[in-house]
């Protein structure tokens, strides 16, 4: 009986049955590489007088993605996904971005374990766009982020993108499960022990002092009805912010003793949520999204929200044109009745022509602005209640996917 139980358990795990023939590993790899030449004109009262950012710049962005896998006789596929940045200082300290193992099957769905974005992030959708991309955590190619007056980063935060993560964590070590698609409906759930980012092990987590125990859920529905394509998505996530501890010497008057005790004021737990939709019909694609990040801090300090809206149209032949916008806002500080608000807005008009298999040429114009305002007059200087930087960009580039 014991032998039979062991055998049954091993088969259930999909690892015990000896293969009838040796399975071959599929050593797949691919990636993308984009090169753009952009011409910028910048202005704003937060750019120092001795700084000139106008003119041309060259932007490169690429990854080599390794996805070897093997499918066993029981139908389960085991594999890995390792993404290596094509530029120095990309991804983690060694240039590795996502890095994880996956197990998938037609009836079991897909499990991912390792450094990757959450299920909520991966199941989200937003406005379609043509061009460089403005619903993105990487606007430094077209916007003078070094002189931006805002306190918020763009990455994985609703201030700069509706593709959010809890407290802006990114590619942290986590485990995710995605169901099989049920008539276009896919559900996903994720757990991460900590907020370590970019292909790093979580190690032993001190749950008193840092973001930990991050949970995410997501849902995506994608279906075609006649000539109409529909995609709907929603996500929610939260994490534990830890706790503030106070050192107390000689508690209760006992000399030579000390304890740590929870402080009166404790941090709130961060959350994020978002919804998105796309509709495609007769060559047109319409879409949008809305997302929020809550920091958990008092008076909403650190909270952000943002939305995207866009439309594209596939012209007869190889051309696609489109227009989209992203608008973000966050509460930077609150002091009594005085509130400091940061804002980001960007608009893009673009066109792209397919030149061949995995090769496309794009042209675009982007108008972007970041600003900080205070709800009292003359907050920064006489007659100045808002700090801002803005940029007008015209660009063109080649996009390769392989």
DRENVEX-760015 format. One record per residue: residue in three letters; x, y negated, z negated of N, C-alpha, C, O in turn. Coordinates in steps of 0.02 Angstrom, whole numbers, plus 50000, padded with zeros to 5 digits. Layout:
! residues N
ALAXYZXYZXYZXYZ;...
//
This chain:
! residues 402
UNK500425006050000500005000050000500444993750000500304988950036;UNK500984993849958501424988049955501734986650023501774980950044;UNK501964991950056502264991150122501764988350171501944984150213;UNK501144990650168500634988250214500484980850202500394977050250;UNK500444978750139500314971750123500874967250147500754961950174;UNK501494969450138502064965450161502044964650237502164959150263;UNK501884969950271501854969650344501294965050367501394961050413;UNK500704965550335500144961350353500304953950342500134949750383;UNK500634952250286500804945350271501294942650322501234936950344;UNK501784946650341502284944350389501984942950456502154938050490;UNK501514947350478501194946250542500784939750540500754936050589;UNK500454938550483500064932450476500494926250483500274921150510;UNK501114926550460501574920950468501854920450539502164915450556;UNK501764925450578501984925250648502724926450656503014924250706;UNK503044929850608503764930650613503994937850607504594939150615;UNK503544942650594503764949250577503804953950637504254958150641;UNK503334953450682503294958350735503904957850780504064952550806;UNK504254963450789504824963450833504614962450905504144965850928;UNK504934957850942504724956451010504854962451056505344966051047;UNK504404963251104504504968651152505104967151196505434971751220;UNK505234960951207505824958851246506054952251219505654948451192;UNK506704950951225506984944751198506684938751233506684938251294;UNK506424933951192506144927851220506714923051239507234922751206;UNK506594919351293507094914651316506934907651288506364905551290;UNK507444904251264507364897351242507304892851303507674893551352;UNK506834888151299506754883051351507134876851328506904873351283;UNK507704875551357508144870051334507954863551369508354860751407;UNK507354861251355507104855151387507454848951358507654848851300;UNK507504843851399507704837251376507434832151425507274833751482;UNK507384826151403507124820751445507264814151411507734813551372;UNK506864809151426506954802751394506714797051437506334797951485;UNK506944791151420506764785051458507334780051452507734780351406;UNK507354775551500507844770051497507544764051534507374764451593;UNK507494758551498507224752351526507764746951525508104746051475;UNK507834743351580508284737651583507884731651609507564732051662;UNK507904726051572507534720051590507994713951590508444713451549;UNK507864709451636508174702851636507624697851620507124697451656;UNK507724694051566507214689451543507484682251542508074681151526;UNK507054677551559507224670451558506764667151506506154667251513;UNK507074664151454506704661551398506764653951393507294651051407;UNK506214650851373506214643851354505904643351285505324645051275;UNK506294641051235506074641151166506014634051138506334629351162;UNK505584633351088505504626951054505224628150985505044633850969;UNK505174622850944504884623450878505304619950825505914619450832;UNK504974617650773505324613850722505714618150674506044615450629;UNK505694624750681506104629050638506744631450672507134635250643;UNK506864629250734507484630650769507954624750757507794619150775;UNK508544625950728509004620450714509194616650777509194619350833;UNK509344610150768509504605850825510134608150862510204606650921;UNK510584611650827511204613750859511164620650890511674623650906;UNK510544623350898510444630050927510084629350993509574626050998;UNK510364632451045510064632451112509964639651134510444643251149;UNK509334641851135509164648751153508884649451223508684654951243;UNK508854643951261508574644151327509044647651376509654647251370;UNK508754651051425509154654351477509004661751482508494664151457;UNK509454665251515509354672351530509654676751476510154675051444;UNK509344682651466509644687951426509474694651457508994695251495;UNK509874699551441509774706351467509594710951409509934711051358;UNK509044714651417508814719151364508804726251390508534727651444;UNK509094730851351509094737951367508754741751311508824740051252;UNK508394746951329508064751151279507994758151308507694759051361;UNK508264763051273508224769751299508344775051246508634773651194;UNK508124781051261508234786751218508344793051260508044793851313;UNK508774797451235508834804151262508484808751213508654808851154;UNK507994812551236507564816551192507664823951207507544826251262;UNK507894827651157508014834751163507424838551132507244837451075;UNK507124843051171506534846751148506594854251164506154856951197;UNK507114857651141507154864851153506604868551114506414866451059;UNK506344874051143505814877851111505824885051135506124886651187;UNK505494889251097505424896251116504724898551097504474896851043;UNK504394902351142503724904951129503784912451115504034916251156;UNK503534914551057503574921551036503004925551067502534922751096;UNK503044932151060502534936551088501844935351056501334936651087;UNK501844932850994501214931550961500894924950984500354923150959;UNK501204921451030500924915351058501144908951024500994903451048;UNK501494909450966501724903450931502354900750964502804904450984;UNK502384894150969502974890850996503334887250940503034883350903;UNK503994888550934504424885150885504904880750924505184882750975;UNK505004874750899505474870250934505674864350891505464863650834;UNK506094860250920506314854150885506244848250933506204849050994;UNK506244842350904506244836050942506754831450909506654829250853;UNK507284830050944507814825550919507894820050970508034821251028;UNK507814813850947507834807950990508454803750974508524801050920;UNK508894803251023509514799551015509474792851051509354792651111;UNK509574787451014509554780851043510134779951093510684782451082;UNK509994776251147510494775251198510944769251184511424768051220;UNK510794765451131511194759651112511454760351041511144763751000;UNK512014757051027512274756950959511794753350913511444748750934;UNK511784755450850511364752450798510624753950808510204751050774;UNK510454758450854509764760450862509594766250816510044769950796;UNK508954767050800508754772650758509074772350690509104767050659;UNK509324778050666509654778250601510374776050606510584773250656;UNK510754777250552511444774950549511874777950604512354774850626;UNK511694783950626512074787350679511734787250746511924790950792;UNK511214783050753510874782450817510344787750830510074788050885;UNK510184791850780509654796750787509014793750761508984791150705;UNK508494794050801507844791350782507424797050754507614799850703;UNK506884798950786506504804750762506914811150766507324812050811;UNK506794815550717507134822050716506714826850674506674826250613;UNK506384831750708505934836050672505844842750707506004843550766;UNK505594847650669505414854250696504654854550705504284851250668;UNK504424858450755503714859350763503554866750775503954870550802;UNK502944868550755502664875150767501964874050793501574870450762;UNK501794877150850501124875950877500864882250912501244886450936;UNK500204882550915499864887950950499184885650971498914880650945;UNK498894889151019498254887051047497704886650995497274882250998;UNK497704891250948497154891550899497354888550832496904886650793;UNK497994888050816498194885550751498314878050750498324875050697;UNK498404874950809498574867850811499334866950809499704870950836;UNK499554861550777500264859850779500484857350710500154853350678;UNK501054859950688501374857850625502034854550642502424857250682;UNK502164848750613502794845250621503114844150553502774841850507;UNK503754845750546504104844850483504774841550498505184844250534;UNK504864835650469505494831950480505364824550484504844822050462;UNK505834820950513505814813650515505434811350577505694811250633;UNK504804809450566504354807550620503814803050592503684803050532;UNK503474799350637502914795250615502334799650593502304805550609;UNK501864796550556501314800250527500794802150579500794799750635;UNK500354806650559499794808650603499354802750618499114802150675;UNK499234798450569498824792550582499114788050635498754785450678;UNK499764787050631500114782850681500074786050750499924782550799;UNK500194792450754500234795750820499554796550853499514797250914;UNK499014796650814498344797350843498014790650858497464790550887;UNK498334785150840498044778550851498074776550925498494779150962;UNK497634772050946497654769251012497554761751007497364759250954;UNK497674758151062497604750851061497494748251131497324751951177;UNK497594741751139497484738451203497974741051255498564742051240;UNK497744742251317498214743851371498614737551389498394731951377;UNK499184738651418499594732951438500054734851495500224740651503;UNK500254729851533500734730751588501284725551578501144719651571;UNK501904727951577502464723251567502914725651512503044731651505;UNK503164720951473503664722551422503354725951362503644730651334;UNK502774723751341502434726451282502464721451224503004719551202;UNK501874719351201501854714451146501524717251083501604714251029;UNK501164722851087500914726251028501454730951005501384737051009;UNK502004728050981502634731750974503034729150916503004723150901;UNK503414733450883503854731050829504524728250853504964727150812;UNK504614727150918505254724950944505184718850990505294719451050;UNK504994713050962504894707151005505514702851014505474697551045;UNK506084704950987506674700550986506934699051056507314694251065;UNK506744702951107506974701651174506644695351203506934692051246;UNK506034693851181505674688251209505504682751159505264677451178;UNK505634684051094505454679151043506054677950997506404682650979;UNK506184671550977506764670050934506644672050862506564667850818;UNK506634678650849506474681150783506984679050730506814678450671;UNK507604677750750508114675650702507944669050669508174667650613;UNK507534664850701507354658350674506604658050658506334652650645;UNK506274663750659505564663850644505454661950570505824664350527;UNK504964657850555504854655750486504464660850444504364659650385;UNK504254666350473503804670950439504194675650394504794676950404;UNK503844678350343504164682850295504084690150315504414694450285;UNK503654691650363503484698550379503894701250436504034697750485;UNK504104707650430504404711050486503874713350535503284713750517;UNK504084714750595503604716850647503484724350647502974726650672;UNK503954728250620503924735450628503414738850585503404737950524;UNK502974742750616502484747150583502044743250534501824745950484;UNK501934736850548501544732550505501034728850547501194726750603;UNK500434727850521499894724850560500054717650580499724714950624;UNK500544714550549500734707750569500984707750641500844703050678;UNK501344712950661501634713050728501384718550773501534718550833;UNK501004723350745500774728950786500204732450751500204733050690;UNK499714734850789499164738650760499354746050750498954749850724;UNK499964747950771500214754650757500594754350691501194753050690;UNK500234755450636500494753950569500684760350532500494765850550;UNK501074759250479501224764450430501144761450359501164755350351;UNK501064765650310500994763450241501644759750220502184762650223;UNK501564753450200502134749350179502664748850233503244747250219;UNK502484750050296502944749450352503474754850355503974753950390;UNK503374760550320503864765950325503914768450397503434767750435;UNK504484771350414504584773250484505004779550490505564779750464;UNK504734784550522505104790750535505394793750471505944796450471;UNK505014793350418505234796350356505134803950358504734806350397;UNK505484807550315505414814850312504714816550287504524814650232;UNK504334820150328503634821650311503424828150344503764830850388;UNK502844830550323502524836350355501844834050380501464830850344;UNK501684835850443501054833950474500724840050506501054844550530;UNK500064839850505499674845150539499154841850584498804837250563;UNK499114844450646498624842150695498194848150715498454853450731;UNK497544847250713497094852650734497124853550810497344849050846;UNK496914859350834496804859850907496264854950927495864852650886;UNK496254853250991495744848651016495084852351023495034857451057;UNK494564849650989493894852450994493484847851039493204842851016;UNK493444849651103493074845451151493314838151149492914833551153;UNK493974837251143494264830651143494384827651074494694822351069;UNK494154830951021494234828350953494834831650919494864837850914;UNK495304827550896495894829950860495954826350793495894820250789;UNK496064830250741496164827550674496894828750653497204833650675;UNK497154824350611497834825150587497904822750516497554818150494;UNK498374825750479498514823750410499264824350398499584828850425;UNK499534819850357500244819750343500384818550270499984815450234;UNK500954821150247501204819650179501954818450182502314822350214;UNK502184813150149502894811750143503064810650070502724806950036;UNK503604813850045503784812949975504014805849959503914803449903;UNK504324802450008504594795749994504584791650058504364794050110;UNK504814785450054504814780950110505484780350145505604775450180;UNK505944785250136506574785150173506434784750247505934787550271;UNK506864781450285506714780350355507264782950401507844783850380;UNK507074784150463507524785650518507984791650505508584790850492;UNK507694797450509508064803750509508524804450449509124805450456;UNK508224803950389508604805050327508204809650282507594809250279;UNK508564814050246508224818350198507954814250141508244809150122;UNK507394816550112507094812750056507494813549992507494809149950;UNK507834819249983508184820449921507704820849863507094821349872;UNK507974820549801507544820349742507274813349734507654808449735;UNK506624812749727506284806249729506144803849659505804807349620;UNK506394797949642506214794749578505544791249588505504785849616;UNK505024794449564504344791949577504144786149532503574783849534;UNK504614783549492504474777749451504674771249485504414765949467;UNK505124771449534505414765149557505324763849631505524758449654;UNK505044768349670505014767249742504374770249771504034774249738;UNK504224768249833503654770949869503724778549875504254781049895;UNK503204782149857503234789449859502544792349870502044788749868;UNK502514798849883501884802549892501414798949940500884796549921;UNK501644798550003501274794950055500824799850092501044804950117;UNK500174798250094499684802350128499374798350186499234792450180;UNK499284801750242498964798650301498484803550332498594809550333;UNK497934800750359497484804750399497314800850462497324794650462;UNK497154804350515496984801050578496514805450618496484811450610;UNK496154802150663495694805650707495714802250775495744796150781;UNK495694806350827495694803750896495194807750937495184813950935;UNK494784804250975494304807451020494434804851090494394798851103;UNK494584809451136494724807751205494324812351250494394818451247;UNK493914809351294493474813451335493304809651399493334803551402;UNK493134813451450492924810651515492204812651529492024818451525;UNK491794807551545491094808751563490994806051634490934800051646;UNK490974810651682490934808551751491564804851771492104807651771;UNK491484798451789492064794351808492274789651752492654784951764;UNK492034790851691492184786451635492624790051584492454795451561;UNK493194786951568493644789651517493554785651453493544779551453;UNK493494789251397493404786151332493924788751283494054794751281;UNK494214784151244494664786151190494484781951128494454775751132;UNK494374785251072494224782051009494704784650956494874790650957;UNK494934780350910495414782550860495304778650795495064772950795;UNK495484781850740495464778650674495994781850631496154787750639;UNK496274777850584496774780550538496744777050470496514771350465;UNK496964780550418497014777850350497594781150315497744786950327;UNK497934777250273498494780050235498604776250171498414770350165;UNK498914779550122499074776350059499684779650029499884785150050;UNK499984776349980500564779049946500574776649874500184772349855;UNK501024779549835501114777649765501694772849760502244774449783;UNK501574766949732502094761749728502574762749669503034758749660;UNK502474768049629502894768949570502614764949512502024762949513;UNK503014763649461502774759849403503334755649374503924757249380;UNK503124750049342503594745749307503674748249235503174749149200;UNK504294749249214504434751549147504804746149108505204742349136;UNK504664745849043504984740948999505394744648947505164749448915;UNK506024742448937506464745448887506294742648818506284736548808;UNK506154747048772505974744948704506484748048656506534754148651;UNK506854743648621507344745948571507014746448502506594742348485;UNK507204751448465506964752448397506204752448392505924748648353;UNK505864756548433505124756448429504884758648360505144763248330;UNK504374755048337504084756648271504564755248214504464757648158;UNK505094751248228505564749548176506064754948161506424754548111;UNK506114760048203506594765448193507264763448222507324763048283;UNK507764762248182508414760048208508754765548248508684771448234;UNK509134763348298509524768048339509124771948389509374776848417;UNK508494769948401508084773348451507864768448505507884762348496;UNK507674771148561507444766948618507004771248663507104777248669;UNK506524767948696506094771348743505944766748802506034760648798;UNK505724769648857505444765848913504684766848910504434772448904;UNK504324761348916503594761648914503304757848972503604752948994;UNK502734759948999502444756249055502304748949038502064747348984;UNK502474744549086502354737449076501614735949082501224739949107;UNK501434730049058500734727949061500504727149133499954729049151;UNK500944724149174500784723049245501094728649288501704729749285;UNK500694731949326500924737449368500804735849442500324732349458;UNK501234738349486501124737149558500514740949583500384746549562;UNK500164737849630499614741349662499874745949717500414744749744;UNK499494750949734499704755649786499564752849855499014750249868;UNK500044753249901499944750749969499484755250009499444761249998;UNK499144752150057498694755850101498754752950172498994747350181;UNK498534756850220498444754350288497844757850319497684763550302;UNK497504754350364496974757450403496924753850470497134748150477;UNK496634757350519496554754350584496054758150627495924764050614;UNK495784754750676495344757850726495544755350794495794749750802;UNK495424759450845495584757450913495144760950964494854766150949;UNK495104758151024494674761151076494934759151144495224753851153;UNK494824763651193494964762251264494384764951306494094770151290;UNK494244761451360493724763451408493994762551478494204757051496;UNK493984767951517494234767551586493684769251636493344774251629;UNK493604764951686493094766051737493274762251800493454756451798;UNK493234765751857493334762651923493984758851928494014753451957;UNK494524761651901495174758451905495314753551850495894751451841;UNK494804751551813494884746851757494984750751692494684755951681;UNK495414748051648495484750651580495434744851531495824740151534;UNK494954745251486494854740251435495014743351367494894749251356;UNK495294739451322495444742251256495624737051205495764731251221;UNK495614739251143495794734851087495894738851024495764744851022;UNK496134735450972496244738650908496244733450853496344727450866;UNK496144735750792496184731550733496504735650677496344741450668;UNK496954732450639497304736050585497444731350527497494725250536;UNK497514734350468497704730550408498224734450369498224740650367;UNK498664730750336499124733450286498994729750221498994723650219;UNK498874733450167498804730550101499424732350060499604738150054;UNK499744727250032500364728349993500224730949923500654733949892;UNK499604729649898499444731449829499634726049779499494726849720;UNK499944720649802500144715249757499554710849738499044710749772;UNK499634707249684499104702849660498964697249709499414694849744;UNK498334695149713498094689649755498194690949829498154686349870;UNK498314697249848498394698849919499044696749949499114696750010;UNK499544694949908500194693049935500514699049970500554704449941;UNK500724698150030501014703550070500514707250113500714711550152;UNK499874705550108499374708750150499404705950221499514699950230;UNK499304710250270499304708150340498724711250377498454716350357;UNK498534708050432498034710750477498204708650548498554703650559;UNK497964712450597498104710650666497644714250714497344719350696;UNK497584711650775497164714750825497464713950894497834709250908;UNK497304718750937497514718551007496914718851052496394721651033;UNK496974715951111496444716251161496774715851230497214711751240;UNK496554720051276496864719951342496454723351395495984727051381;UNK496664722151458496344725251515496864726351569497304722151579;UNK496824731951605497254733251662496824735451720496254737751712;UNK497104734751781496744736951841497234740151890497744737151906;UNK497074746251912497474749751962497254747552031496714749352055;UNK497684743652064497534741452132497624747252180497944752252164;UNK497334746552238497434751552291498174751752307498484746652322;UNK498474757652305499194758252316499554758952250499264761352202;UNK500194756952247500604758552188500594753252134500954753952084;UNK500194747952140500214742352093499694743052037499134745352049;UNK499894740951976499444740151919499564733251890500134731151881;UNK499024729651875499074723051845498714723051778498274727251766;UNK498894718351733498564718351669498684712051629499154708251642;UNK498244710951580498314705451533498144708051464497654711651456;UNK498554706251413498404708251345498674703151295499094698951312;UNK498414703551235498614699051181498664702851116498324707851106;UNK499094700451071499114702951002499124696950955499494692150966;UNK498714697350902498654691950853498744694950783498374699550764;UNK499234692350745499354694850678499374689250627499534683550643;UNK499194690950565499184685950511499344689350445499174695150434;UNK499674685650400499844688450335499874683150281500014677350296;UNK499734685150220499774680650162500474681250132500654686350104;UNK500874675850139501564676050117501644674350044502094677050011;UNK501224669850018501304667749948500654664549925500284661549964;UNK500524665149860499954661849828500184659049762500464662649720;UNK500084652549752500244649249689499654644849670499604639049691;UNK499214647649629498604643949612498194642949674498044647849710;UNK497994636749688497584635449748497994634849812497704634049866;UNK498654635449807499094634549866499244641349896499504645849863;UNK499084642049959499194648349995499644647150056499534642450095;UNK500154651450063500594651150121500404656850168500394662650149;UNK500254655050231500014659850280500484660050339500684654850366;UNK500674666150360501094667150419500664669850475500194673650464;UNK500834667950538500454670150596500914671950654501454669150662;UNK500694676850693501034678850754500524679550809500004682650799;UNK500664676750868500224677750925500634678250988501144674850996;UNK500414682651032500764683751095500254685351150499754688651138;UNK500404682851210499984684051269500444686451325500994683751334;UNK500214691351363500614694151417500194695251480499644697951477;UNK500464692951536500184694351602500714698051641501274695651648;UNK500544703951667501054708051699500804712051758500204712751769;UNK501284714551796501144718951853501704724051858502274722651841;UNK501524730051881502014735451887501894739351952501324740751970;UNK502434740951985502394744852048502784751352039503374751352021;UNK502444756952053502774763452052503214764152114502964763552170;UNK503854765352103504324766052159504454773352178504664774852234;UNK504334777852131504464784952143504354788752079504094786052031;UNK504554794952079504444799352022504824796751961505434797151958;UNK504454794051912504764791551851505114784951858505494783051812;UNK505024781351913505364774951924504834769651938504414770451982;UNK504864764151900504384758751909504734751951901505214751351862;UNK504494747051938504744740151934504184735951903503614736351924;UNK504364731751854503864727651821504074720251820504664718651817;UNK503574715951822503674708751815503144706351766502594709051762;UNK503304701051728502844698951675503014691951651503574689451660;UNK502524688851619502604682451585502304683151516501764685951508;UNK502664680651464502454681351395502494674551361502994670951367;UNK501964672751326501954666851283501874669251211501394672851196;UNK502334667351166502314669851097502464664251048502814659451064;UNK502194665050987502304660050935502254663350866501814667450855;UNK502704661550821502654663250750502644656750711502984651950729;UNK502254656650657502184650450619502044651850546501804657250528;UNK502204647050504502034647150433501684640750415501934635350430;UNK501114641250382500734635350362500534635750289500474641250261;UNK500444629950259500244629450189499624625050187499574620150223;UNK499144626750145498514623250143498524616650103498034614750072;UNK499104613350104499174606650075499564602450126499994605150161;UNK499424596050130499784591750178500504590750157500674591050098;UNK500934589550208501634587950197502004593250156502424591550114;UNK501834599550167502124604950126502874605850137503234607650091;UNK503114604550198503814605750214504214599350221504824599350210;UNK503874594050239504194587450247503634582450260503074584550275;UNK503764576050254503234571250269502954572350339503324572050389;UNK502304573550343501974574750407502054581750434501834583050490;UNK502364586350396502484593250421502164598150373502404599250317;UNK501614601250395501274606450356501324613250388501054618150362;UNK501674613650445501764620050480502464620450509502714615750540;UNK502784626250498503414627850532503264632850587502874637450578;UNK503574631950645503434636650699504014637050748504424632550753;UNK504024642650784504464643550842504034646750896503594650850882;UNK504154644850957503784647751013504244648951072504774645851078;UNK504034653351116504444655151173504004656651233503484659851227;UNK504234654351291503934656051355504444660251393505014658151403;UNK504234666251414504694671051443504434673551510503844675151516;UNK504874673751559504734677051623505254682451631505854681251624;UNK505034688551646505504694051650505344698951705504794699151731;UNK505844702951721505764708351769506234714051750506764712851722;UNK506034720051766506454725751746506264732151781505764732551816;UNK506694737151771506584743851797506464748551738506824748351689;UNK505954752651745505774757451693505874764451720505584766351771;UNK506294768451686506434775351706506164780051654506284779151594;UNK505814785251676505584790651633505794797351664505654798551723;UNK506134801451625506394807651654506324813451605506524819051621;
//
